[in-house]
Amino acid sequence: MTDIKKYTMDDVLIDLHLGAWWKYTDWDDRTYANLRVSEGFDYTLPTEEELNAQVAQLQEDYDAKEYQRKRKAEYPIIADQLDDIYHNGIDGWKATIKITKDKYPKG
C-alpha cells in the first residue's frame, strides 16, 4: 500500500477561513506570487514564510502517522477481532494484533 499525501498552500488556506476567500491570478501557477484575497473578503494573507511553515508542519504531522495508516490497513475488521477474542481470549487477540504493531512500530 502506498499512501502518499503532499500538502500545499491550498490545504493551509482552506483551513484558515470559510468560503472562497482566496484565489490565484494564474490557477496553473499556484505560487505565492499569484495568490490574492478574493473581492468581498476582508482577510489578510499570511506571509509566504508563514504559509510554508504551516505546510511543512502539516506534512510532518501526516508523515509521522504513517505507521497508523499502515496498521489500520492490516488490522482485521472489528467483527473478526471480536470473533478472535471469543475463540482465543484477549491474549490470543493481543498476539494477533501484535504482529501488525511489530511490523509497523511507532515513529
N, C-alpha and C positions, 0 to 999 in steps of 0.2 A: 504494500500500500504506500503510495507516495502522496503525502499530504503537505502541499506547499501553498503558502499564502504570502504574498508580497504586499505589504502596506504602502499606501501612497498618501499624499496630501489630502486627496479626496476623502479618505477614511477619517482623518482628523477633522476636516471641515464639516462633514456630515454630523459629527457628534457635538460640535460647538453650539449650533443653533438649529431650530426647526425651520423648515422651508427652504426654498431655492435661493438662499441669501447670497450666494457667490456664483461666479461664472468665470469662464476663460475667454479672453479675446480671440483665442485660437484653440478650439477644442481638440485639434490634432496635436497641439504642442502644449501639453498641460504642465507648464513650468510656472514658477512663482512670478516671473516677469509678466506673464499673461493673466494673472489672477486679479480679479476685481470683485468689489461688492456690488451686487445687483441693485438696480434702481428700486427705491422704495424701502430699502433696509438701512437702518441706522446702526450698522455694526462696523467695527474696525477689524481689519485683517490682522492676524498675528504676524509677527516678523517671520522672515524666511528661516531664521535660526530657530525660533520657537516651533515652527511647523516641523522642521527637520528633526528637532529633538523629540517631539511628540510622536512622529512617525517611527523613529528609532526605538522609542520606549514601547510602542505597540508591537513592533516586530520582535523586540527582545522578550516581551511577555508571552507572545504567541510561541516563539521558538522554545522557550523554557518549558512549555507544556506539551511538547511533542510526545513525551512518554505517556501522558494521559490519553492522548488521541490514539496512540498505538495500542495501549491496553484496552481501551473501550472497544476497539475493532475486534479484538481477540477474545474478550470475555464472553462466556456463554450468555445467552439471553436469560433473563431473570427466572423464567419458568424452568429452564434447565438447571439453574443454580439451586432453586428450591427443591427440585427433584433430587439433586445431588445431596443436599442437606438431609432430606428424608431418608434416602437409601444409605448414605455413608457418614452421616453425622457432620457436625461442624468441623471436626478435624479433617475429615475427608474432603469437605468443601474447601477448607483453607489450603489443603495440599494442591487441589486443582487450580485455585486462584494464584497460588504462589508461583506456579510455573510461569504464568504470564507476567507477574510482578518481577520475577527474577530476570525474565527476558528483556523487560523494559524498565530498568530501575529509574528512580527519581534522579533528575539532574546529575 
